[in-house]
Amino acid sequence: MATMADVARRAGVSVATVSHVLNGTRPVLPHTRQAVLDAIDELGYTPNTLARSLVTSRTRSLGLAVSAISNPYFTEILQGVEATALEQGYSLLIADPHDDPRHERKVVQLLHERRVDGLIVAPSPHPRELVSYLHRHKVPAVLLDRVVDGPANGVPRFDQVCAESAEMVARLVTHLAELGHRRIGLVAGRRGLSTTAERITGYRHGLAAAGLPHDERLVVHGDSAAAGGAQATAALLSLAAPPTALVTANNAMTIGALRALRERDLSVPGDIALCCFDDFAWADLFTPRLTAVAQPSKDLGAQAVRVLLERLAAPDRPARTVRLPCTFVHRTSCGCPEKGPDS
């Protein structure tokens, strides 16, 4: 079995240089780094990660705690996290907190006890125990998709990576208003999630920009799930003056809303227009094709890894919140003819 010394001799460098290439502990000239990597490949050298972790106090592993991994949105985030972690030489441990604060606290502790170098967490609706644990144990962490604390003196407590929600929901609302709709309903997400609050804020901003009044009865929470989306849509349709257009705040609730409309033999956009937050692979296979906001899911996952690695390299730097832009995908469920992205 090849050793690090064998790699050093083959590459014509010192053992220390091989160690720096493997551990990323010091910059190495590109041609020297490539020579080491070529030698590793030629010799079939496999680093002893256990021994290396004992020396460096690093395991080259990251923990990811994300609920609803079966949701295409989070599946794509996972793909972005995993690809970028592997690219940087890190393995990944994954746990599902099931959006339950107590279970979330347990799985985060278990990941921490596995000695991962850092954590990426999509917080539950009420993450007080999570925040307390991360803060108390000084765990390097990035909060993903959902923001749990507002800035204090302009600086958030944790690094955070999320999409720009409010602005894009406002765009959906103003678009529907431009098409003549005056009663626009919102199927909102689970209470307690920052994404829910941000999208409600965007909805209100959109109404204000269009000169439309805000009617609280037109906002119904769908619990961020398909069943809840169907129930919320049914509640909106039962109003004495139901909406003529709907905005659904995530992909699961969009499925629920479409189911509720179909059960009532209502056509989209003939009887009611529909725009949704979250695009997904089969959104353009529906009839009509769904006008949607597409989140940069894989980029969110990749960016979360990059921010976490920056945190590991500079533990004392101020925390920051990174918001990535979304894309307006203009199709036909809003009542418009087919158009391209961002048109």
N, C-alpha and C positions, 0 to 999 in steps of 0.2 A: 504494500500500500504506500502510495506516494506521501511524502511529508512536506511541510512548508519549506524545509531546507532544500529538498529536491526541486521545488518550484523556483526557489531563489537562484539555485545553480543554473537551471535551464534558462531562466530569464536574464541571467547575468546581473542580478541585483542582490541587495542584502535581504536577510530575513525580515528586518524591520520594514523595508519597503513593501514586501509582500503583505505584511500585517496591515500597513496603512491602506493598501488597496482593498483588502478584504473588509476592514473595519471602518473605512472612511474617516480615519482619525487625523489625517493630514493630507493636504493637496499633493498629488503626484502628477508629474508631467504626462500628457496624453500618450506619448509614444512609450513611455515606461510602463504606464498602466496597461496599455494594450499588450506589451510584451509579457507582463505577469499573467494577464487573462489568457493569452495564447498558451503559455506554459501550463497553466491550470488545466486547460482543455486537453492539451496533448498528453499530460500525465494522468488525467482522470482524478485529479486531487479533489477530495471532499473535505471542507473545513470541519473541524470538531466544534460544533456550535455550543455544546454544553461546556467544554473547556473554555472556549472563548468568552462565554457569558460569565464564568466564574472570575475571569481576569478583568473584564471590562465592566461588569455589573449591568451589561446590556444583553438582552436575549434576541435582538433583531426580530422581534415579533410585536404586532399591534393587535389591539382588541377592538372589535366592532359590535356595538349593541344597537340593533335596529329592529323595530317591530314591523309586522306585516311584510316580511321578506317576499311573500308570494305576490304582492302588489307589483305590477310592472315598473312603477316608478322607483320603488326601493330596490328592485332587482337590478335595474340599470345603475343605481347608485353603488350597489355592491360590486358590480362589474368594474366601475371606475376606481373604487377603493382597492380592490384586489389587484387589478392590473398595475396600478401605480405603486402599490406596496411591493409587489414582486419585482418591478422594474428597479426599485431602490434597494432590493436585497432583503426585504422583510417578509416574514410569513404572517398569516392572518388567522386570528381566532374569532369566531362569530357566535353571538348569542342573541336570542329574541326576547326582549323584555315584555312583550305582549301588551305594550302601552299601559302597564299596571305599575304604579309607583313603587310598591313594595317588592314586586318581582324584579323590577328594574334595579333597585338597590342591591338585591342579591346577586344578580348576574354581573353587575359592574364589580362588585366585591370579588366574585369568583375569577373574573378576568384579571383583576388587579393581583390577586393571590397567585395567579399563574405567571406573574412577573413579566407581563407585557410591558414594553417600554412606554407605551402611551395608549390612550383610548379615544375612539371616535364614537359619539353617542348621539342618537336622535331622541331627545328627551320625551318623556311621557307628558300628559296634560298637567300633572301636578308634581313636578320633579324636586320638591323641597329636600327629600332624603338624598336624592342623587347629588344635588348641588352641595349639600352639607358634607357628604362623603368625599367628593372630589376635592373640596376646599380643605377639609380637615387633614386628608392624607397627602395633599399637594400632588395629586395625580396629574401628569401632563395629559391634557384632554382637549378635544375639539368638539363643540356641539354642532351637530349637523342638521340642516333643514329647519329646525325649530329653535328660536331664540328664547332663552329662559330669563334673561335679566336685561333690563335697560341699562344704558351707559351710566356709570357713576363718575362724575367729573369728566365726562367725555370718553371714558375708557371702560369697556365691558369687563366683567370679572373673568370670563373665559374667552378663548378664541372661538369664533363661530363662523360657520359657512352656510349660507342659505341663498335662496333665489329671491329676486325682487318680485314680491307678490302684489302689493297694493296698487302700484302703478298699472300693472297689466289687467287687474280686475276692473279698474277704472276705465281702461281702454275698451274692454268688452261692453261695459255699461253704456259708455258714450256712443259706441258703434251701434248698439241696439236702439238708442235714443235717436240717432241720426236716421234710422230706418222708420221712424215714426212711433216707436213704442213709448208709452207713457207709464205703464205699470209693469215694472221689471222685477221679477222675484229672484231671490238669492237662496239657493240651497247651501247653507253654510256648514262648516265642518264641526268637529267635536269641540265642545266648550273647554277652555283652558289651554288650548294649543295656540302658540303665537301665530302660526300660519292662519288659523281661523280668524283671530283678531285682526290681522293685517288685511285679509281679504274682505272682511266686513268694512274696514276702514276704506279700502279701495272702492268698494261698492258705493259707499256714501259719497266719496269724492267724485265718483263718476256721475252720480245723480246731481250733485251740486253743480258740476261743470256743465251738465245738460239743462240746468234750470228746472229740475224735477224735484218734487217734495219727497222727503223720506218717510215712508209708511212702515212702522215696525212690524206690521202684520205680514209684510212681504219678505221678511227674513225668517227662515225656519231652519233649525239645526238638523242636519242629517247624520250626525255622529261619525262622519268620515267613512261610512260604510255603505254598501249597495242597499241593504235593507232599510237603513236609515234614510238614504236618499229617496227611496220609493215612498216611504211614509211622509217625508217632508214635502215631496211633490204633491202627494195626495192632499195634504193639508192646505197647500197653496191653491190647488184647483178647487177646493171646497169653499173658498172665500166667496162672499156675495159678489165682489168685483175681483175675479181672479186675474193673475198677471197674463199679459199677452206674450211675454218673453221670459225665459229663465236663464240664469247663470248658475252653473253647478261648480262647486269649489274644489272638487277633486275627481279623479277618474272613476273611483268606485261609486260615488254618488251619481255620476253621470249615467252609469249602467242602471242604477236604481230608478233614476228619473225617467229614462227611456222605457223601462218596464212599466212604470206607473202610467205613462202616457199611452202605451200600447194597450194596456188593460182597459183604458177608457176610450179606445178607438180614436185617439187624437193624433193627427199627423203633424210632423215637423218638416218644414216650417209653416205649412198651410194653416194649422189651427193654433200653433204656438211656436215661437222661435226659440232656439236653444244655442247657447254658447257655453263652453266648459273650460275650466282650468285643469290643466294636465292633458297633454296630447299622448296618444299611445299608438302602438304599431298598427292596430286595425281600425283606427278612427276614420280613416278615409275609405273603409270598406262598408260603413253603414250607409243606408239610404234614408235621408240625405247624408252627405259627408259632413263630419262634425267640425264646425269652427271652434278653434281651441287656442289656448296658450300652452306652448311647449316649454317645459322646464329643461335646463341643461343637465339632466340627471347624471350622466357619466362624468361630466366636468365637475359637478358638485362633489362627487366621491373622490375624484382625483385631486381636486383643490384641498379637500379636507386632509388628505394624506400629506400634501406638500406643506400645509400650514402646521400640521402636527410635527413634521420633521424639523421645520424651522423652530418650533418651540423646544424640541429636544436639543437642538444646537445652541439655542440662546434662551435658557430657562427664565431669565429675568427681564426679558423684553416685555413691553406693555402688550396686553391682550388686544385683539382687534376683531372686528366683524367684517367678513368679506361677503358681499352680495353680488351674485352673478345675474346678468340680464336674461330675460326670457324672450321668446319669439311668438308673435301673433301669427297663427296659421289660419288663413282666410279660406274657408270652404263654403258650404251651402246651407248648413242647418240654421244659420242666422237669417236666411231669406235672400242672400246675395248669390249672384252667379259665381262660378269657380274663379278663384284668383290664386296667385302664388304667395309664398311666405312674405310677411312684412309689407304687403301691398295695401 
